[in-house]
Amino acid sequence: MLILRCAPKTDPKIKTLHYKQTSEQLTLMGFSAQNNVEGEDDNDNLVPDSVYCFQTNCSSCSSPCETRMHLIEIPHFREVIIMATTCDYCGYKSNEVKSSGAMALRGRRITLKLRSEEDLNRDILKSETCTLEIPEIDLHLTTGALGGRFTTLEGLLRQVRKELNDKVPFASGDSALPEKKSVFDSLLKNIDKICELQLLCTVILDDPMGNSYLQNIYAPDEDPMMVVEEYERTFEQNEEFGLNDMKVEGYE
Ligand SMILES: [Zn+2]
């Protein structure tokens, strides 16, 4: 089993933005091609129908670049904030998702049988606290790996593949290198096969914070390919996310 760990990123300053779009509208509008409209009223509040832009530094090359922030409402789920950064200098792109609004009181585990093109095209919101598991190919991404993402299932799998390919180094002189490399290469090939539907698999998203979502393409009917379970967080999970010291009652 391959475990990918990344340090959690620090939160940039976030302002509340009252701006509603569905994910479909957002895609139709071409998310990254949207006009840079910055709007604030006299009280420094953000006005609706605007995209809020702020200056950051590229996390790849450190050049100054711009991050655009949108608040969107995912139908049948909740509001999330999407922050998109594109570096004009080196071409680095990122698409981070932060959940917005009240914290979910329960964890959420989503299990999908991936069988078709339609399944690959499902919208997915994977928050930074969500793990991703594909048992058939021994893939397990821990909390924090990949950060938050709002994309399609295929888009997420391709990002996982790219991240693995870019970031998992093999030490030269390691005597176990040929064996490790062949396990790693077959994992990448298996991800390709899943994206081409040559390998059918089970995708398990487990988010103790309850902030992750996979589109039900049969809504409002039950989804025959997907099981969504909610569960009580364990004391250890609450401890991990610093919730045991927080009062959560009354914020439901
Ligand atoms: Zn850059």
Residues whose N, C-alpha, C, O or C-beta is under 5 A from the ligand:
A	BS01	ZN	C58 S60 C61 S62 S63 C87 Y89 C90 G91 Y92
